Amino acid sequence: MKEVLTNPSSGYYMSRDVFGQHGDFITSPEISQIFGELIAAWCLAEYQKVGCPKPVQIVELGPGRGTFIQDILRVCNHLKIIPISQLSIHLVELSPYLSKMQAAKLCYSTKEFNQNDLPFYRIGETISGIKMYWYHRIEDVPKEFSIILAHEFFDALPIHKLQKDGILWKEVLIDVNPSDKNKFSFVLSRNETPIARLYSPLLTNEKRTHVEVSPESDLILKHIAIRLEEYGGFGLIMDYGHVGEKEDTFRAFKNH
């Protein structure tokens, strides 16, 4: 799944705009600017509750076209609760195509870097003077007080599908369809895979027969928790779905 989405040469997100009317799906910020503006108002209210520490950085994971952070910046510039000189924006984005689109939308000037010794690969500045940085990993974002935002980010991270087979949890894998070599099909692993063995102890009392786990999500969430604990800040994770009662939720969309 990770390879399909983010392979440098042919990954789904890496070289095209997948959003909007001519893409495969739509996201809330693209429907109305009210969404991002309401989130911005919430962020500023929470920021005031914790005493307005400075400096402050807004970190967004998977910023898409840059529409969401653009709406948030509009409110920040209008209300001026955070001084411009004390605010910076940090975008975690793997896609070269989308990072260029974000830079064109958000900044009046940007510069791309190829040096391996820098934590960021692109830097820019908004028309109001706010510095903006792009990273491949959240681990590279500076350790400062942060407002961390993730909208439909975790729901696109790779998962493992586990299915109960007798007393064992086995992994749902992908293979060539035996009846049509041009198609794929789901198959159940013959035995426990390493990931099934790792998660099985956590599923002892599980009532469902099919669960989905995401080790990459676990690692990123752990990093966010430690970062907020050590350096201060707060975050908002926005996804859409259920509260754990569903089974198979793996979906792909094409042309909406």
matplotlib code that plots the C-alpha trace (Angstrom):
import matplotlib.pyplot as plt

x = [0.0, 2.8, 4.6, 1.4, 0.8, 4.3, 6.7, 9.0, 8.4, 4.9, 3.1, -0.5, 0.2, 3.6, 3.0, -0.6, -3.5, -5.8, -8.4, -11.4, -13.7, -11.1, -9.5, -10.8, -12.1, -12.8, -11.9, -13.7, -11.4, -12.0, -15.8, -15.9, -13.4, -15.7, -14.2, -10.6, -11.7, -13.6, -10.6, -8.4, -10.8, -10.6, -6.8, -6.5, -9.0, -6.9, -3.7, -5.0, -6.1, -2.5, -1.1, 0.0, 3.5, 6.0, 7.3, 4.6, 4.7, 1.7, 2.4, 0.2, 0.5, -0.5, -1.5, -3.1, -3.5, -2.6, -6.2, -6.7, -3.6, -4.4, -7.8, -6.2, -3.6, -6.4, -7.9, -4.5, -3.6, -7.0, -7.2, -3.4, -3.5, -0.2, 2.4, 3.6, 7.2, 6.5, 4.6, 6.0, 4.3, 5.7, 4.2, 5.0, 4.5, 6.0, 4.8, 7.0, 4.0, 1.8, 4.5, 5.0, 1.3, 1.2, 4.1, 2.5, -0.7, 0.7, 4.0, 5.2, 8.7, 10.0, 13.3, 13.9, 16.9, 18.6, 21.1, 20.9, 22.2, 19.0, 15.9, 13.6, 13.6, 11.7, 11.4, 9.0, 7.5, 3.9, 2.9, 2.4, 5.9, 5.3, 8.1, 7.0, 9.0, 8.4, 9.6, 9.4, 9.0, 7.4, 10.5, 12.5, 10.2, 11.9, 11.2, 9.1, 5.7, 3.4, -0.2, -0.3, -3.1, -3.9, -6.9, -7.6, -4.0, -4.1, -6.9, -4.5, -1.6, -0.8, -2.7, -2.5, -5.8, -6.1, -8.8, -9.6, -9.2, -10.0, -7.8, -5.3, -5.2, -4.0, -3.2, -5.2, -2.7, -2.9, -2.0, -2.6, -6.1, -5.8, -8.7, -7.5, -3.8, -4.5, -6.3, -5.5, -7.4, -7.3, -6.0, -5.6, -2.0, -1.4, 0.0, 0.6, 2.6, 5.1, 2.6, -0.2, 2.0, 2.9, -0.7, -2.3, -1.7, -3.6, -6.6, -7.2, -10.6, -11.5, -15.1, -14.7, -13.3, -11.6, -9.5, -7.2, -3.9, -1.5, 2.0, 3.0, 0.1, 1.1, 4.7, 3.6, 1.1, 3.7, 6.1, 3.4, 2.5, 6.2, 6.7, 3.7, 4.7, 8.3, 8.0, 4.4, 1.5, -1.8, -3.2, -6.4, -6.7, -9.7, -10.9, -14.3, -15.5, -16.5, -15.4, -14.1, -17.2, -16.7, -14.7, -13.6, -13.2, -10.5, -11.7, -10.4, -12.1, -11.7, -13.5, -15.6]
y = [0.0, 2.4, 1.6, 2.2, 5.6, 7.0, 5.2, 8.1, 7.3, 6.0, 6.6, 7.7, 11.0, 11.8, 13.3, 14.5, 16.4, 13.7, 16.0, 17.9, 17.5, 16.0, 13.9, 10.8, 12.3, 15.6, 16.8, 19.2, 22.2, 22.1, 22.3, 25.4, 27.8, 27.8, 24.4, 25.7, 29.0, 27.2, 25.0, 28.2, 29.8, 26.6, 26.6, 30.3, 29.7, 26.7, 28.7, 31.5, 28.9, 27.8, 31.3, 32.2, 30.8, 32.1, 31.2, 28.9, 26.6, 25.2, 21.7, 20.1, 16.5, 15.8, 19.3, 18.3, 21.3, 23.7, 24.9, 24.0, 25.8, 28.8, 29.2, 28.9, 31.5, 33.9, 33.8, 34.1, 37.2, 38.7, 38.2, 38.8, 36.8, 35.2, 37.8, 37.2, 37.3, 34.5, 32.2, 29.6, 27.0, 23.4, 21.1, 17.4, 16.4, 13.5, 14.4, 16.7, 17.6, 18.6, 20.5, 22.7, 23.2, 24.2, 26.6, 28.3, 28.8, 29.9, 31.7, 34.7, 33.2, 29.7, 27.8, 24.1, 22.3, 19.1, 19.1, 16.1, 18.0, 20.1, 18.8, 20.5, 20.3, 23.5, 26.9, 29.8, 33.0, 34.1, 37.6, 38.6, 37.5, 34.1, 31.5, 28.2, 24.9, 21.5, 18.1, 14.5, 13.3, 14.9, 13.8, 16.5, 19.4, 21.6, 20.7, 23.8, 24.5, 23.2, 23.2, 19.9, 19.4, 16.2, 16.2, 12.9, 12.0, 8.9, 7.3, 7.2, 5.5, 1.8, -0.9, -4.6, -6.5, -9.4, -12.1, -14.7, -18.2, -20.8, -19.9, -17.9, -14.4, -14.5, -11.7, -10.7, -10.4, -9.5, -12.0, -12.4, -13.5, -17.2, -16.9, -13.6, -12.9, -9.2, -8.7, -9.0, -10.7, -10.9, -14.1, -15.3, -16.1, -19.8, -19.3, -16.4, -13.6, -11.6, -8.7, -11.1, -12.7, -9.2, -8.0, -11.3, -10.8, -7.5, -9.2, -11.9, -10.5, -9.2, -9.9, -9.0, -11.5, -8.9, -6.0, -3.5, -2.3, 0.4, 0.3, 3.4, 5.3, 4.0, 5.3, 8.8, 9.1, 8.1, 10.7, 13.4, 12.4, 12.6, 15.8, 17.6, 16.2, 17.4, 20.7, 21.8, 22.3, 20.6, 18.9, 18.1, 14.9, 14.9, 11.7, 10.3, 6.8, 4.8, 4.2, 0.7, -1.4, -2.0, -4.7, -4.3, -0.5, -0.8, 1.3, 2.9, 5.6, 6.4, 9.3, 9.8]
z = [0.0, 0.9, -2.4, -4.4, -2.8, -2.5, -4.9, -6.1, -9.8, -10.0, -6.6, -6.7, -4.9, -6.3, -9.7, -10.1, -8.6, -7.3, -5.7, -7.0, -10.0, -12.3, -9.6, -7.7, -4.5, -2.7, 0.8, 3.2, 2.7, -1.1, -0.5, 1.7, 3.3, 6.4, 7.4, 7.7, 9.2, 12.0, 12.7, 12.9, 15.4, 17.5, 17.3, 18.4, 21.3, 22.5, 22.0, 24.3, 26.9, 27.3, 27.7, 24.1, 24.3, 21.7, 19.2, 17.8, 14.7, 12.9, 11.6, 9.0, 8.0, 4.4, 3.3, -0.1, -2.3, 0.6, 0.8, 4.5, 5.7, 3.5, 5.2, 8.6, 7.7, 6.6, 10.1, 11.8, 9.6, 10.3, 14.1, 14.8, 18.0, 17.1, 16.1, 12.5, 13.7, 16.1, 13.7, 11.2, 9.1, 8.7, 6.1, 6.0, 2.4, 0.4, -3.0, -5.1, -7.3, -4.4, -2.6, -5.7, -5.9, -2.2, -2.6, -5.6, -3.7, -0.3, -1.0, -3.0, -3.2, -2.6, -2.9, -3.2, -1.7, -2.7, 0.2, 2.4, 5.5, 5.8, 7.5, 5.1, 1.3, 0.4, 2.1, 1.3, 2.6, 2.5, 1.3, 5.0, 5.9, 7.5, 6.9, 5.5, 5.4, 3.8, 5.2, 4.2, 7.9, 11.0, 12.9, 11.0, 12.1, 14.8, 18.4, 19.4, 20.8, 18.0, 16.8, 14.9, 12.3, 10.4, 8.1, 6.3, 6.8, 8.9, 6.9, 3.9, 5.7, 5.0, 6.9, 7.5, 7.3, 9.8, 9.7, 12.2, 10.9, 13.6, 16.6, 14.5, 13.1, 9.5, 7.2, 4.1, 1.2, -2.5, -5.2, -9.0, -9.7, -10.8, -13.2, -14.8, -14.7, -15.5, -12.2, -8.5, -5.8, -2.0, -0.4, 3.1, 4.3, 4.8, 8.3, 10.7, 9.2, 11.3, 11.6, 12.6, 15.3, 16.6, 17.0, 18.0, 21.8, 21.5, 20.0, 22.6, 23.5, 20.1, 19.1, 15.4, 13.0, 10.8, 12.0, 10.4, 12.0, 10.9, 12.5, 10.7, 12.2, 15.7, 15.2, 14.0, 16.9, 19.4, 18.0, 18.2, 21.8, 22.9, 21.1, 22.7, 26.1, 25.9, 23.9, 24.4, 22.1, 21.0, 18.0, 16.1, 14.0, 11.6, 10.0, 9.1, 9.9, 13.0, 16.6, 16.2, 15.7, 11.9, 10.2, 6.6, 5.8, 3.1, 0.1, -3.0, -5.1, -8.8, -10.5, -7.3]

ax = plt.figure().add_subplot(projection="3d")
ax.plot(x, y, z, "-o")
ax.set_aspect("equal")
plt.show()
